[in-house]
Amino acid sequence: MNQVQVTPNQTLQIKIKRLGINGEGIGYYKRLIVFVPRVLPGEEVQVRVTKASPKFAEAELIKMIKVSPDRIEPPCEFYDRCGGCQLQHLTYKKQLDFKKDLLKQSLEKFKPTDYRNYQLKDTIGMNEPWHYRNKAQFQLQFNEETQQAEAGLYEMNSHRLVAIDDCLVQEETTQKVLNTVLELINHYQLPIYNEHKNSGILRTLMVRIGIETGQVQLVFITSTPKLPKKNHLIREINEKLPEVVSIMQNVQNKKTSLVMGDETIHLWGQEAIEEKINDLTFDLSPRAFFQLNPKQTKVLYDEARKALSLNENESLVDAYCGVGTIGLSLAHLAKEVRGMDIVPQAIDDAKANAVRKGFKNTRYEVGTAEELLPQWLRSGFKPDAIVVDPPRTGLGDELLNALITYPAKKLVYVSCNVSTLARDLQVLTKKYHVDYLQSVDMFPQTARCEVVVKLTKK
């Protein structure tokens, strides 16, 4: 049967059935699937087609015909243009329901073994789902009209910058630091990088705060090691922003979507800031991964700890360990903890964090989980438990093969992408039983969902 063909600029009237993986509304025009941002299930809308293909169409909202009772007024003035949040127009309780449903949709798509019998627990949310992000990475751009540098985020699916001076999901101190540093950049007329001309120097500002310690790190991300007016900047930042205890520079000279490059230069103050989770203190260097929502990170790691249920005679592997957050929070419960990460600075931080806590039972190595874990397993190391916390791409094939060739008694999968999680469960359920899935809302107002999965060897 041929799909209905629509054309760009065509006006359609559709009813929204559900939300998709990016928080967009999904409706149907006859049998053709139509994706519409910023609309909700149950709403009837008039839309204009922006992209048409034989299998689907994308459209933009023209007019609301029937409005969902779950719709609220987004509080952010940049929400309509900025691509950072996708769900501010949906009540928070329904956001939590959506994230559980998103997990269900992914399982139904990939159909891992016995998926209909999995226990899906209700999403754990936040009491105050605003101002939670501890790190901001704002792109810089020179506005030819105003002759001023601007800092912000890109519009959805574009390279058009939205200048932002008050991000409602960002921790307030980080926004204050960004705004003040941007004023200094304009005062000293520092050259902003232009990707089309491949000219200029300043590309991105990164600000990270230790929520528990109040320490702030500022990183200038530049296209060259040169940073004009460096001493002037440092002096003014010291005067205006005493909370900034670390000023660093990172050099990204490649044309890439990666924000940071390999070279980091220490400009002033501490080389790392401290953050605390429960009774653990972590050193955070500029390139080290750390969860963006420390309040919910405590919840997430508590869920991982409960799922692992370690005792003092058991050994644990913490794959994709970053600065050691998960493994070190469990080291006092385990016989041994081993971890690996591809970022050398993160492994240095993990080792330092272990020494600070006096742990003698930890081992951290630089390398990919896909290479190191199979090596350890082949050499005879038999961990009782493994926790994996991979990037959005999920687990690599070599790691998946190792996990089912040498299955541990317990496996906990911490996922930030329900699609790659469901895909990986297709393989893992050959050797593991899925006990339950617990979603945790790490990123309120966005479509992103974090999930802790407890698996046990069959």
DOTORRO-889930 format. One record per residue (C-alpha): residue in one letter; x, y, z; residue number from 1. Coordinates in steps of 0.001 Angstrom, whole numbers. Layout:
N
<r 'A'; <X; Y; Z>; NUM>;
...
This chain:
458
<r 'M'; <0; 0; 0>; 1>;
<r 'N'; <1414; 3403; -1011>; 2>;
<r 'Q'; <1912; 5975; 1698>; 3>;
<r 'V'; <96; 9284; 1425>; 4>;
<r 'Q'; <2399; 11865; -135>; 5>;
<r 'V'; <2379; 15378; 1266>; 6>;
<r 'T'; <4376; 18374; 80>; 7>;
<r 'P'; <6310; 21136; 1891>; 8>;
<r 'N'; <4105; 24086; 2953>; 9>;
<r 'Q'; <976; 21929; 2780>; 10>;
<r 'T'; <-1437; 22611; 5657>; 11>;
<r 'L'; <-2758; 19608; 7585>; 12>;
<r 'Q'; <-5128; 19087; 10489>; 13>;
<r 'I'; <-4119; 16195; 12734>; 14>;
<r 'K'; <-4624; 14782; 16229>; 15>;
<r 'I'; <-1510; 14125; 18334>; 16>;
<r 'K'; <-1359; 10518; 19587>; 17>;
<r 'R'; <1849; 10425; 21654>; 18>;
<r 'L'; <5262; 11997; 22261>; 19>;
<r 'G'; <8365; 10756; 20465>; 20>;
<r 'I'; <11906; 10219; 21671>; 21>;
<r 'N'; <12836; 13917; 21306>; 22>;
<r 'G'; <9673; 15165; 23008>; 23>;
<r 'E'; <7990; 15957; 19696>; 24>;
<r 'G'; <4308; 15258; 19108>; 25>;
<r 'I'; <3438; 12345; 16819>; 26>;
<r 'G'; <259; 12341; 14759>; 27>;
<r 'Y'; <-958; 10768; 11522>; 28>;
<r 'Y'; <-2265; 12257; 8302>; 29>;
<r 'K'; <-4218; 9313; 6893>; 30>;
<r 'R'; <-1446; 6687; 7290>; 31>;
<r 'L'; <1569; 9001; 7164>; 32>;
<r 'I'; <3402; 9689; 10440>; 33>;
<r 'V'; <3847; 13408; 11172>; 34>;
<r 'F'; <6293; 14862; 13737>; 35>;
<r 'V'; <5420; 18231; 15303>; 36>;
<r 'P'; <7480; 19918; 18053>; 37>;
<r 'R'; <5885; 21600; 21094>; 38>;
<r 'V'; <2517; 19789; 20911>; 39>;
<r 'L'; <981; 17228; 23273>; 40>;
<r 'P'; <-1028; 13984; 23130>; 41>;
<r 'G'; <-4763; 14608; 22753>; 42>;
<r 'E'; <-4294; 17979; 21056>; 43>;
<r 'E'; <-5829; 18704; 17678>; 44>;
<r 'V'; <-3658; 21040; 15649>; 45>;
<r 'Q'; <-3295; 22727; 12315>; 46>;
<r 'V'; <266; 22370; 11035>; 47>;
<r 'R'; <2407; 23328; 8051>; 48>;
<r 'V'; <4633; 20655; 6499>; 49>;
<r 'T'; <8331; 21643; 6640>; 50>;
<r 'K'; <9817; 18367; 5395>; 51>;
<r 'A'; <8158; 15603; 3402>; 52>;
<r 'S'; <9263; 12078; 2539>; 53>;
<r 'P'; <7427; 8879; 1556>; 54>;
<r 'K'; <7644; 7494; 5113>; 55>;
<r 'F'; <7164; 10554; 7332>; 56>;
<r 'A'; <6662; 14301; 7447>; 57>;
<r 'E'; <7886; 17033; 9779>; 58>;
<r 'A'; <5652; 20018; 10442>; 59>;
<r 'E'; <5372; 23202; 12492>; 60>;
<r 'L'; <2402; 24318; 14538>; 61>;
<r 'I'; <129; 26958; 12983>; 62>;
<r 'K'; <-2943; 26840; 15215>; 63>;
<r 'M'; <-4265; 24933; 18226>; 64>;
<r 'I'; <-7774; 23560; 17694>; 65>;
<r 'K'; <-8038; 21477; 20875>; 66>;
<r 'V'; <-5653; 22063; 23812>; 67>;
<r 'S'; <-4453; 19383; 26246>; 68>;
<r 'P'; <-5282; 19916; 29956>; 69>;
<r 'D'; <-1632; 18979; 30616>; 70>;
<r 'R'; <-335; 22033; 28731>; 71>;
<r 'I'; <1224; 24877; 30754>; 72>;
<r 'E'; <2806; 28201; 29805>; 73>;
<r 'P'; <6601; 27743; 29473>; 74>;
<r 'P'; <8301; 30124; 31941>; 75>;
<r 'C'; <11451; 30621; 29826>; 76>;
<r 'E'; <11504; 33567; 27420>; 77>;
<r 'F'; <13934; 31700; 25099>; 78>;
<r 'Y'; <11995; 28434; 24991>; 79>;
<r 'D'; <10404; 28927; 21565>; 80>;
<r 'R'; <13820; 29401; 19921>; 81>;
<r 'C'; <16382; 27581; 22073>; 82>;
<r 'G'; <17018; 23887; 21464>; 83>;
<r 'G'; <18076; 23146; 25050>; 84>;
<r 'C'; <14664; 22128; 26499>; 85>;
<r 'Q'; <11784; 20301; 24839>; 86>;
<r 'L'; <9102; 19853; 27532>; 87>;
<r 'Q'; <8574; 23127; 29386>; 88>;
<r 'H'; <5024; 23251; 27980>; 89>;
<r 'L'; <4109; 19968; 29749>; 90>;
<r 'T'; <3239; 19674; 33467>; 91>;
<r 'Y'; <6056; 18097; 35457>; 92>;
<r 'K'; <4030; 15088; 36595>; 93>;
<r 'K'; <3234; 14288; 32955>; 94>;
<r 'Q'; <6918; 14736; 32037>; 95>;
<r 'L'; <7698; 11903; 34476>; 96>;
<r 'D'; <4941; 9733; 32962>; 97>;
<r 'F'; <6319; 10457; 29481>; 98>;
<r 'K'; <9816; 9276; 30447>; 99>;
<r 'K'; <8453; 5955; 31673>; 100>;
<r 'D'; <6413; 5670; 28468>; 101>;
<r 'L'; <9510; 6463; 26379>; 102>;
<r 'L'; <11222; 3456; 27921>; 103>;
<r 'K'; <8181; 1311; 27150>; 104>;
<r 'Q'; <8146; 2499; 23515>; 105>;
<r 'S'; <11822; 1581; 23069>; 106>;
<r 'L'; <11328; -1884; 24521>; 107>;
<r 'E'; <8371; -2462; 22192>; 108>;
<r 'K'; <10489; -1377; 19224>; 109>;
<r 'F'; <13519; -3613; 19943>; 110>;
<r 'K'; <11642; -6457; 21699>; 111>;
<r 'P'; <14342; -7928; 23966>; 112>;
<r 'T'; <13555; -11359; 25445>; 113>;
<r 'D'; <10398; -11422; 27597>; 114>;
<r 'Y'; <10164; -7598; 27484>; 115>;
<r 'R'; <6412; -7526; 28146>; 116>;
<r 'N'; <7023; -8944; 31624>; 117>;
<r 'Y'; <9646; -6379; 32686>; 118>;
<r 'Q'; <8853; -4376; 35811>; 119>;
<r 'L'; <8927; -670; 34852>; 120>;
<r 'K'; <8982; 1456; 37994>; 121>;
<r 'D'; <7585; 5005; 38064>; 122>;
<r 'T'; <10129; 7715; 37198>; 123>;
<r 'I'; <11783; 9362; 40224>; 124>;
<r 'G'; <11511; 13138; 39788>; 125>;
<r 'M'; <12766; 16276; 41552>; 126>;
<r 'N'; <10967; 18417; 44117>; 127>;
<r 'E'; <12338; 21532; 42374>; 128>;
<r 'P'; <12904; 20742; 38677>; 129>;
<r 'W'; <14673; 24041; 37803>; 130>;
<r 'H'; <18210; 25494; 38113>; 131>;
<r 'Y'; <19734; 22028; 38436>; 132>;
<r 'R'; <22537; 21955; 35818>; 133>;
<r 'N'; <25998; 22351; 37321>; 134>;
<r 'K'; <27756; 22969; 33990>; 135>;
<r 'A'; <27122; 25422; 31157>; 136>;
<r 'Q'; <28782; 25301; 27744>; 137>;
<r 'F'; <27708; 28392; 25831>; 138>;
<r 'Q'; <28883; 28998; 22285>; 139>;
<r 'L'; <30243; 32426; 21392>; 140>;
<r 'Q'; <29330; 34392; 18290>; 141>;
<r 'F'; <29952; 37924; 17096>; 142>;
<r 'N'; <26760; 39814; 16217>; 143>;
<r 'E'; <27512; 42050; 13227>; 144>;
<r 'E'; <24471; 44259; 13890>; 145>;
<r 'T'; <25233; 45066; 17512>; 146>;
<r 'Q'; <29014; 44704; 17119>; 147>;
<r 'Q'; <28983; 42670; 20343>; 148>;
<r 'A'; <29909; 39117; 21262>; 149>;
<r 'E'; <26971; 36929; 22349>; 150>;
<r 'A'; <26850; 33667; 24302>; 151>;
<r 'G'; <24127; 31053; 24163>; 152>;
<r 'L'; <22839; 27831; 22651>; 153>;
<r 'Y'; <21872; 26872; 19132>; 154>;
<r 'E'; <18308; 26709; 17880>; 155>;
<r 'M'; <16948; 23215; 17316>; 156>;
<r 'N'; <18610; 21524; 14318>; 157>;
<r 'S'; <20546; 24649; 13346>; 158>;
<r 'H'; <23717; 26673; 13824>; 159>;
<r 'R'; <21778; 29845; 14622>; 160>;
<r 'L'; <22775; 31068; 18054>; 161>;
<r 'V'; <20154; 32110; 20618>; 162>;
<r 'A'; <21789; 34609; 22970>; 163>;
<r 'I'; <20796; 33625; 26530>; 164>;
<r 'D'; <21363; 35610; 29705>; 165>;
<r 'D'; <19028; 33646; 32013>; 166>;
<r 'C'; <18768; 29881; 31501>; 167>;
<r 'L'; <16150; 28478; 33884>; 168>;
<r 'V'; <17627; 24964; 34052>; 169>;
<r 'Q'; <21148; 26284; 34702>; 170>;
<r 'E'; <22463; 26736; 38253>; 171>;
<r 'E'; <22200; 30483; 38865>; 172>;
<r 'T'; <25858; 31102; 39760>; 173>;
<r 'T'; <27039; 29599; 36459>; 174>;
<r 'Q'; <24796; 32005; 34533>; 175>;
<r 'K'; <26076; 34951; 36571>; 176>;
<r 'V'; <29695; 33972; 35768>; 177>;
<r 'L'; <28868; 33578; 32051>; 178>;
<r 'N'; <27199; 36998; 31885>; 179>;
<r 'T'; <30078; 38732; 33693>; 180>;
<r 'V'; <32784; 37083; 31562>; 181>;
<r 'L'; <30867; 37983; 28386>; 182>;
<r 'E'; <30873; 41641; 29507>; 183>;
<r 'L'; <34665; 41435; 29918>; 184>;
<r 'I'; <35062; 39837; 26469>; 185>;
<r 'N'; <33143; 42750; 24954>; 186>;
<r 'H'; <34979; 45333; 27066>; 187>;
<r 'Y'; <38364; 44100; 25813>; 188>;
<r 'Q'; <36988; 43415; 22293>; 189>;
<r 'L'; <38444; 39926; 22199>; 190>;
<r 'P'; <38321; 38153; 18805>; 191>;
<r 'I'; <35418; 35674; 18546>; 192>;
<r 'Y'; <35934; 32576; 16404>; 193>;
<r 'N'; <34097; 32528; 13059>; 194>;
<r 'E'; <33728; 28983; 11762>; 195>;
<r 'H'; <32943; 30083; 8183>; 196>;
<r 'K'; <36075; 32213; 7900>; 197>;
<r 'N'; <38106; 30020; 10274>; 198>;
<r 'S'; <39263; 33190; 11998>; 199>;
<r 'G'; <39168; 34586; 15534>; 200>;
<r 'I'; <40052; 32881; 18806>; 201>;
<r 'L'; <37298; 32488; 21451>; 202>;
<r 'R'; <34864; 29675; 20613>; 203>;
<r 'T'; <33051; 28598; 23805>; 204>;
<r 'L'; <32768; 29439; 27492>; 205>;
<r 'M'; <32418; 26566; 29942>; 206>;
<r 'V'; <31485; 27140; 33581>; 207>;
<r 'R'; <31098; 24349; 36143>; 208>;
<r 'I'; <30184; 24656; 39820>; 209>;
<r 'G'; <30558; 22236; 42701>; 210>;
<r 'I'; <27018; 22482; 44086>; 211>;
<r 'E'; <28085; 21284; 47536>; 212>;
<r 'T'; <31371; 23231; 47694>; 213>;
<r 'G'; <30431; 26440; 45827>; 214>;
<r 'Q'; <33709; 26257; 43872>; 215>;
<r 'V'; <33489; 27475; 40265>; 216>;
<r 'Q'; <35740; 26655; 37315>; 217>;
<r 'L'; <35839; 28804; 34184>; 218>;
<r 'V'; <37262; 27410; 30930>; 219>;
<r 'F'; <37979; 29522; 27843>; 220>;
<r 'I'; <37782; 27228; 24800>; 221>;
<r 'T'; <39849; 28746; 21999>; 222>;
<r 'S'; <40961; 27954; 18467>; 223>;
<r 'T'; <44639; 28686; 19272>; 224>;
<r 'P'; <46832; 28589; 22417>; 225>;
<r 'K'; <46933; 32381; 22253>; 226>;
<r 'L'; <44520; 34240; 24561>; 227>;
<r 'P'; <44716; 38049; 24185>; 228>;
<r 'K'; <44458; 40250; 27301>; 229>;
<r 'K'; <44860; 37120; 29427>; 230>;
<r 'N'; <46281; 38917; 32480>; 231>;
<r 'H'; <43652; 41663; 32312>; 232>;
<r 'L'; <40899; 39045; 32182>; 233>;
<r 'I'; <42252; 37079; 35131>; 234>;
<r 'R'; <42630; 40205; 37264>; 235>;
<r 'E'; <39066; 41373; 36550>; 236>;
<r 'I'; <37600; 37896; 37108>; 237>;
<r 'N'; <39395; 37711; 40486>; 238>;
<r 'E'; <37857; 41056; 41461>; 239>;
<r 'K'; <34330; 40551; 40141>; 240>;
<r 'L'; <33879; 36784; 40676>; 241>;
<r 'P'; <35574; 35565; 43878>; 242>;
<r 'E'; <33663; 32272; 43628>; 243>;
<r 'V'; <35779; 31363; 40565>; 244>;
<r 'V'; <38710; 29378; 42008>; 245>;
<r 'S'; <39984; 27844; 38756>; 246>;
<r 'I'; <40591; 29484; 35355>; 247>;
<r 'M'; <41642; 27192; 32515>; 248>;
<r 'Q'; <42007; 27336; 28744>; 249>;
<r 'N'; <41271; 24489; 26360>; 250>;
<r 'V'; <42478; 24543; 22753>; 251>;
<r 'Q'; <40117; 23146; 20114>; 252>;
<r 'N'; <41699; 23840; 16715>; 253>;
<r 'K'; <39807; 21210; 14718>; 254>;
<r 'K'; <36623; 21661; 12685>; 255>;
<r 'T'; <34484; 19279; 14693>; 256>;
<r 'S'; <31307; 19125; 16752>; 257>;
<r 'L'; <33413; 18212; 19804>; 258>;
<r 'V'; <33472; 21199; 22150>; 259>;
<r 'M'; <36877; 20504; 23706>; 260>;
<r 'G'; <40278; 19657; 22286>; 261>;
<r 'D'; <43167; 17621; 23701>; 262>;
<r 'E'; <45289; 20507; 25055>; 263>;
<r 'T'; <44335; 22178; 28357>; 264>;
<r 'I'; <46316; 25123; 29765>; 265>;
<r 'H'; <46282; 26136; 33430>; 266>;
<r 'L'; <45806; 29921; 33610>; 267>;
<r 'W'; <45154; 30631; 37290>; 268>;
<r 'G'; <44090; 29080; 40603>; 269>;
<r 'Q'; <43280; 25422; 41117>; 270>;
<r 'E'; <43506; 22972; 38210>; 271>;
<r 'A'; <40344; 21208; 39421>; 272>;
<r 'I'; <37342; 22039; 41556>; 273>;
<r 'E'; <35812; 19829; 44223>; 274>;
<r 'E'; <32324; 18384; 44383>; 275>;
<r 'K'; <30770; 16173; 47047>; 276>;
<r 'I'; <28257; 13371; 46679>; 277>;
<r 'N'; <27181; 11836; 49980>; 278>;
<r 'D'; <30468; 11506; 51926>; 279>;
<r 'L'; <32722; 11396; 48861>; 280>;
<r 'T'; <34667; 14370; 47510>; 281>;
<r 'F'; <35599; 14405; 43798>; 282>;
<r 'D'; <38190; 16448; 41932>; 283>;
<r 'L'; <36810; 17701; 38616>; 284>;
<r 'S'; <39255; 18778; 35920>; 285>;
<r 'P'; <37893; 20559; 32804>; 286>;
<r 'R'; <37502; 17489; 30570>; 287>;
<r 'A'; <36413; 15029; 33249>; 288>;
<r 'F'; <32867; 13740; 32880>; 289>;
<r 'F'; <30571; 14318; 35839>; 290>;
<r 'Q'; <26801; 14097; 36000>; 291>;
<r 'L'; <25132; 17462; 35224>; 292>;
<r 'N'; <22532; 17197; 37994>; 293>;
<r 'P'; <24298; 16427; 41297>; 294>;
<r 'K'; <21082; 16322; 43364>; 295>;
<r 'Q'; <19610; 13574; 41188>; 296>;
<r 'T'; <23032; 11919; 40829>; 297>;
<r 'K'; <22744; 10962; 44497>; 298>;
<r 'V'; <19374; 9364; 43705>; 299>;
<r 'L'; <20759; 7624; 40605>; 300>;
<r 'Y'; <23751; 6156; 42435>; 301>;
<r 'D'; <21589; 5068; 45347>; 302>;
<r 'E'; <19475; 3167; 42818>; 303>;
<r 'A'; <22621; 1613; 41282>; 304>;
<r 'R'; <23873; 665; 44767>; 305>;
<r 'K'; <20524; -954; 45645>; 306>;
<r 'A'; <20470; -2847; 42357>; 307>;
<r 'L'; <24040; -4169; 42826>; 308>;
<r 'S'; <23469; -5172; 46466>; 309>;
<r 'L'; <27210; -5750; 46998>; 310>;
<r 'N'; <28852; -7486; 49939>; 311>;
<r 'E'; <32442; -7216; 51179>; 312>;
<r 'N'; <33544; -10419; 49416>; 313>;
<r 'E'; <32445; -9253; 45969>; 314>;
<r 'S'; <34458; -7498; 43270>; 315>;
<r 'L'; <33017; -4795; 41012>; 316>;
<r 'V'; <33907; -3418; 37580>; 317>;
<r 'D'; <32876; 204; 36950>; 318>;
<r 'A'; <32944; 551; 33170>; 319>;
<r 'Y'; <33011; 4079; 31663>; 320>;
<r 'C'; <33960; 5219; 35166>; 321>;
<r 'G'; <34734; 8924; 34551>; 322>;
<r 'V'; <36172; 10346; 37780>; 323>;
<r 'G'; <35104; 7190; 39623>; 324>;
<r 'T'; <31769; 8406; 40935>; 325>;
<r 'I'; <29834; 5119; 40908>; 326>;
<r 'G'; <32674; 2761; 41833>; 327>;
<r 'L'; <34056; 4924; 44627>; 328>;
<r 'S'; <30593; 5324; 46139>; 329>;
<r 'L'; <30543; 1498; 46439>; 330>;
<r 'A'; <34218; 781; 47229>; 331>;
<r 'H'; <33584; 574; 50979>; 332>;
<r 'L'; <31093; -2236; 50304>; 333>;
<r 'A'; <33273; -4300; 47938>; 334>;
<r 'K'; <36399; -6466; 47997>; 335>;
<r 'E'; <37775; -4741; 44868>; 336>;
<r 'V'; <36707; -2064; 42397>; 337>;
<r 'R'; <38219; -1725; 38919>; 338>;
<r 'G'; <37357; 1057; 36494>; 339>;
<r 'M'; <38361; 2418; 33107>; 340>;
<r 'D'; <37810; 5545; 31027>; 341>;
<r 'I'; <39239; 6937; 27789>; 342>;
<r 'V'; <40006; 10393; 29275>; 343>;
<r 'P'; <43414; 10308; 31049>; 344>;
<r 'Q'; <42560; 13322; 33249>; 345>;
<r 'A'; <39414; 11550; 34458>; 346>;
<r 'I'; <41453; 8478; 35460>; 347>;
<r 'D'; <43971; 10735; 37237>; 348>;
<r 'D'; <41030; 12286; 39117>; 349>;
<r 'A'; <39604; 8831; 39953>; 350>;
<r 'K'; <42966; 7690; 41356>; 351>;
<r 'A'; <43313; 10908; 43381>; 352>;
<r 'N'; <39766; 10513; 44678>; 353>;
<r 'A'; <40529; 6933; 45783>; 354>;
<r 'V'; <43710; 8041; 47592>; 355>;
<r 'R'; <41826; 10860; 49318>; 356>;
<r 'K'; <39321; 8362; 50716>; 357>;
<r 'G'; <42085; 5930; 51702>; 358>;
<r 'F'; <40784; 3119; 49469>; 359>;
<r 'K'; <43390; 403; 48830>; 360>;
<r 'N'; <41004; -1829; 46891>; 361>;
<r 'T'; <40636; 241; 43685>; 362>;
<r 'R'; <42369; 64; 40321>; 363>;
<r 'Y'; <41831; 2530; 37474>; 364>;
<r 'E'; <43198; 2344; 33927>; 365>;
<r 'V'; <43057; 4519; 30812>; 366>;
<r 'G'; <41370; 2776; 27896>; 367>;
<r 'T'; <38015; 1856; 26418>; 368>;
<r 'A'; <35656; -480; 28236>; 369>;
<r 'E'; <35364; -2327; 24916>; 370>;
<r 'E'; <39101; -3201; 25008>; 371>;
<r 'L'; <40000; -3428; 28696>; 372>;
<r 'L'; <37096; -5412; 30132>; 373>;
<r 'P'; <37445; -8298; 27601>; 374>;
<r 'Q'; <41213; -8320; 28363>; 375>;
<r 'W'; <40602; -8569; 32109>; 376>;
<r 'L'; <37984; -11287; 31672>; 377>;
<r 'R'; <40150; -13330; 29295>; 378>;
<r 'S'; <43076; -13091; 31745>; 379>;
<r 'G'; <41020; -14851; 34417>; 380>;
<r 'F'; <39596; -11925; 36400>; 381>;
<r 'K'; <36035; -12845; 37408>; 382>;
<r 'P'; <34102; -9883; 38828>; 383>;
<r 'D'; <31000; -10673; 40840>; 384>;
<r 'A'; <29271; -7535; 39623>; 385>;
<r 'I'; <29623; -5114; 36707>; 386>;
<r 'V'; <28108; -1661; 36363>; 387>;
<r 'V'; <28087; -14; 32934>; 388>;
<r 'D'; <27275; 3664; 32403>; 389>;
<r 'P'; <27961; 4148; 28684>; 390>;
<r 'P'; <27579; 7258; 26497>; 391>;
<r 'R'; <24423; 7729; 24428>; 392>;
<r 'T'; <25744; 5339; 21757>; 393>;
<r 'G'; <25370; 2450; 24225>; 394>;
<r 'L'; <27659; -563; 24589>; 395>;
<r 'G'; <30170; -1513; 21875>; 396>;
<r 'D'; <29933; -4969; 20264>; 397>;
<r 'E'; <33195; -6195; 21843>; 398>;
<r 'L'; <31927; -5306; 25311>; 399>;
<r 'L'; <28511; -6892; 24724>; 400>;
<r 'N'; <30195; -10075; 23524>; 401>;
<r 'A'; <32441; -10137; 26601>; 402>;
<r 'L'; <29474; -9616; 28940>; 403>;
<r 'I'; <27619; -12633; 27559>; 404>;
<r 'T'; <30738; -14795; 27110>; 405>;
<r 'Y'; <31859; -14186; 30710>; 406>;
<r 'P'; <28591; -13284; 32475>; 407>;
<r 'A'; <28904; -11871; 35991>; 408>;
<r 'K'; <26402; -12782; 38705>; 409>;
<r 'K'; <25070; -9226; 38690>; 410>;
<r 'L'; <24988; -6560; 36012>; 411>;
<r 'V'; <23621; -3045; 36416>; 412>;
<r 'Y'; <23135; -934; 33290>; 413>;
<r 'V'; <22875; 2826; 33858>; 414>;
<r 'S'; <21559; 4291; 30599>; 415>;
<r 'C'; <21068; 7818; 29288>; 416>;
<r 'N'; <19473; 6658; 26019>; 417>;
<r 'V'; <16466; 4343; 26133>; 418>;
<r 'S'; <16864; 3364; 22446>; 419>;
<r 'T'; <20414; 2044; 22750>; 420>;
<r 'L'; <19497; 458; 26094>; 421>;
<r 'A'; <16632; -1514; 24526>; 422>;
<r 'R'; <18906; -2503; 21616>; 423>;
<r 'D'; <21629; -3734; 24014>; 424>;
<r 'L'; <19084; -5683; 26088>; 425>;
<r 'Q'; <18376; -7771; 22970>; 426>;
<r 'V'; <21901; -9203; 23395>; 427>;
<r 'L'; <22225; -9136; 27179>; 428>;
<r 'T'; <18995; -11070; 27777>; 429>;
<r 'K'; <20624; -14108; 26156>; 430>;
<r 'K'; <22484; -14598; 29437>; 431>;
<r 'Y'; <20805; -12239; 31920>; 432>;
<r 'H'; <17348; -11906; 33439>; 433>;
<r 'V'; <15938; -8368; 33723>; 434>;
<r 'D'; <14750; -7853; 37317>; 435>;
<r 'Y'; <13423; -4295; 36876>; 436>;
<r 'L'; <13966; -904; 35229>; 437>;
<r 'Q'; <13980; 2291; 37327>; 438>;
<r 'S'; <13878; 5584; 35427>; 439>;
<r 'V'; <15319; 8678; 37117>; 440>;
<r 'D'; <14667; 12207; 35849>; 441>;
<r 'M'; <18145; 13706; 35608>; 442>;
<r 'F'; <17124; 16390; 33101>; 443>;
<r 'P'; <13749; 17973; 33904>; 444>;
<r 'Q'; <12151; 20023; 31074>; 445>;
<r 'T'; <14006; 17912; 28466>; 446>;
<r 'A'; <13146; 14662; 26688>; 447>;
<r 'R'; <16221; 12896; 28087>; 448>;
<r 'C'; <15725; 10009; 30487>; 449>;
<r 'E'; <18164; 8083; 32686>; 450>;
<r 'V'; <17412; 4469; 33628>; 451>;
<r 'V'; <18935; 1986; 36092>; 452>;
<r 'V'; <18418; -1631; 35025>; 453>;
<r 'K'; <19037; -4538; 37393>; 454>;
<r 'L'; <20086; -7738; 35608>; 455>;
<r 'T'; <21080; -11094; 37101>; 456>;
<r 'K'; <22784; -14039; 35451>; 457>;
<r 'K'; <20345; -16693; 34215>; 458>;
